[in-house]
Amino acid sequence: MSENKPLGNSAEKLNMGTVSAVRGSVVDVLFPARLPPDRTRLEAGQEGSIVIEVVSHQEGSIVRGIALSPTKGLGRGAPVVDSSAMLHVPVGKQVLGRMFNVFGETIDDKTPLPEGGENGAYTNLPPLFPAG
């Protein structure tokens, strides 16, 4: 499974923010340069171990997100990286009968899925039946 890492190769291209408040799984982040769109994956903590999904824009330059991993150790002033991408999940026949966590990683102790075959978590679904 491919990693959802921040896009861009240099720090100048990254949209960086800082945590302004943490209330359980709800995290407010200040982005002085530009606000990331809703449903964008944000990464905080050591090596991006805390994943936050933007759910709304607040007043000024603040976005509100929901942490999809534990927020232990995350506090005001912590750096946050805008990955400029949404969450991705595996798709296709290879996912039938498998179990995944919220990040699309297998949790069933079976062989890992082959690379590729992923879509954004909010991609429009194809119709179940052809229009006729």
C-alpha positions in Angstrom: 0.0 0.0 0.0 1.4 3.4 -0.9 2.0 6.0 1.8 0.0 9.2 1.8 3.0 11.6 2.2 3.0 15.3 1.7 3.4 16.4 -1.9 6.4 18.4 -3.1 10.0 18.0 -2.5 11.1 21.0 -0.5 10.0 22.8 2.6 9.2 26.0 0.6 6.3 24.2 -1.3 4.7 22.8 1.9 1.8 24.6 3.4 2.7 24.6 7.1 0.4 25.3 10.0 0.5 25.2 13.8 -2.0 23.6 16.3 -4.0 26.3 18.0 -6.3 24.0 20.1 -6.8 20.3 20.9 -10.0 19.0 22.4 -10.0 15.3 22.3 -10.1 14.3 18.7 -11.0 17.8 17.5 -8.0 19.8 16.5 -7.9 23.5 15.3 -4.9 24.4 13.2 -3.8 27.9 12.1 -2.6 28.2 8.5 -1.2 31.7 7.9 -0.4 31.2 4.2 -3.5 29.4 2.8 -6.3 27.3 4.2 -6.3 23.6 3.0 -9.7 22.5 1.5 -12.2 20.4 3.4 -11.4 16.6 3.4 -7.6 17.3 3.2 -5.2 15.1 5.1 -3.1 16.9 7.6 -0.1 15.4 9.3 1.3 16.2 12.7 3.5 14.6 15.4 6.7 12.6 14.9 7.0 11.6 11.3 3.4 12.6 10.6 2.1 9.9 12.9 -1.0 12.0 13.8 -3.4 12.2 10.9 -6.1 14.9 10.9 -8.8 15.4 8.3 -10.0 18.9 7.7 -13.8 19.1 8.3 -14.5 22.9 8.4 -13.0 26.3 8.1 -13.3 28.5 11.1 -12.8 32.3 11.5 -9.7 33.8 10.1 -6.9 31.4 9.1 -8.1 28.4 11.2 -9.3 25.0 10.1 -11.0 22.4 12.3 -10.1 18.8 11.8 -10.9 15.4 13.3 -7.8 13.4 14.4 -8.0 9.9 12.9 -5.2 8.6 15.2 -4.5 9.3 18.9 -3.6 12.9 19.7 -1.3 12.0 22.7 1.5 14.5 22.8 -0.1 16.9 20.4 -0.3 20.4 21.9 -0.6 24.1 21.0 2.1 25.3 18.7 2.9 21.9 17.3 3.7 22.0 13.5 1.2 20.6 11.0 1.8 19.8 7.4 -0.9 20.1 4.7 -0.5 17.0 2.5 -2.6 18.6 -0.3 -4.3 15.2 -0.7 -7.3 13.4 0.6 -7.3 10.1 2.4 -7.0 7.1 -0.1 -8.5 3.7 0.2 -7.8 0.5 -1.7 -10.4 -0.5 -4.3 -11.0 -3.5 -6.6 -11.6 -7.2 -6.3 -8.5 -7.6 -4.1 -10.4 -5.9 -1.2 -13.2 -8.4 -1.0 -13.1 -10.4 2.2 -10.3 -8.2 3.7 -10.3 -6.0 6.8 -8.9 -2.4 6.8 -8.3 0.4 9.2 -9.5 4.0 8.5 -6.3 4.6 6.4 -6.9 1.6 4.1 -4.1 -0.5 5.7 -4.8 -4.2 6.0 -5.4 -5.4 9.6 -6.3 -9.0 8.9 -2.8 -10.5 9.0 -3.1 -11.7 5.4 -0.7 -10.9 2.6 -0.3 -7.2 1.9 -2.2 -5.8 -1.1 -0.3 -5.0 -4.3 0.6 -1.4 -5.0 -1.9 0.7 -6.8 -5.6 0.3 -7.0 -6.5 3.2 -4.7 -9.1 6.0 -4.9 -9.8 9.0 -2.8 -12.1 8.3 0.1 -14.6 10.8 -1.3 -14.5 9.8 -4.9 -17.9 9.4 -6.6 -19.0 5.8 -6.7 -19.9 4.1 -10.0 -23.6 3.2 -10.3 -24.6 -0.2 -9.1 -26.9 -0.8 -12.1 -26.5 0.7 -15.6 -28.9 3.5 -16.4 -31.5 2.1 -18.7 
